[in-house]
Amino acid sequence: MAVKTIAGIAAGSLTFNGYLSIIKCIDSGAVFVATITNISGGVYQVTVDPQ
């Protein structure tokens, strides 16, 4: 799943358990917001919530 900033700039990708369910929801028109909650080296912890 590609991740973009609010400005539309590519920021990386997300992989997590259940990401296919999120993709199905996005394909159906749902909008989600991802928030970085922790950064440790190159590992980012993110929460993904419906908007």
Secondary structure, DSSP 8 states (H G I E B T S, - for coil): -EEE-TTS-EEEE---TTHHHHHHHHHTT--EEEEEEEEETTEEEEEEEE-
